[in-house]
Amino acid sequence: MSDAAVIATPEAVTVEAGASGSWWKYVGLNGGIVGLDSFGASAPNLRRALAN
């Protein structure tokens, strides 16, 4: 296999449904974070829709 065919993979991955910014200290520079930093952002619209 040539070097061009090698795909770098993260050493650690975390999944966060809140604020993902603070996870870099745990996964490191070669890690990956899957996060929803806007979690709950649509809540005011949902409350308004349910009130009608």
C-alpha positions in Angstrom: 0.0 0.0 0.0 1.4 3.4 -0.9 1.5 6.3 1.5 -1.1 8.1 -0.5 -3.7 5.4 0.2 -3.3 5.7 4.0 -6.1 7.7 5.6 -5.5 9.3 8.9 -8.0 8.3 11.6 -8.6 10.1 14.9 -7.1 8.5 18.0 -10.2 9.4 20.0 -13.7 10.5 19.2 -16.4 12.0 21.4 -20.1 12.6 20.8 -21.6 15.5 22.7 -25.2 16.9 22.6 -24.3 20.1 24.4 -21.2 22.3 24.2 -18.5 20.5 22.3 -15.7 23.0 22.7 -14.3 21.8 25.9 -13.7 18.2 24.7 -10.5 19.0 22.8 -8.5 18.6 26.0 -9.7 14.9 26.1 -9.4 13.9 22.5 -6.3 15.8 21.6 -5.3 17.5 18.4 -5.6 14.2 16.4 -9.1 13.4 17.9 -12.5 14.2 16.6 -15.7 15.7 18.1 -19.2 15.2 16.9 -21.4 17.8 18.6 -24.5 19.9 18.5 -23.5 23.3 19.8 -26.9 24.7 18.9 -28.8 22.1 20.9 -32.2 23.5 22.0 -32.0 26.5 19.8 -35.4 25.8 18.3 -37.1 25.5 21.7 -38.7 28.9 21.6 -40.3 28.2 18.2 -41.5 24.8 19.4 -43.2 26.4 22.5 -44.8 29.0 20.2 -46.1 26.3 17.9 -47.6 24.2 20.7 -49.3 27.3 22.3 -51.4 27.8 19.1 
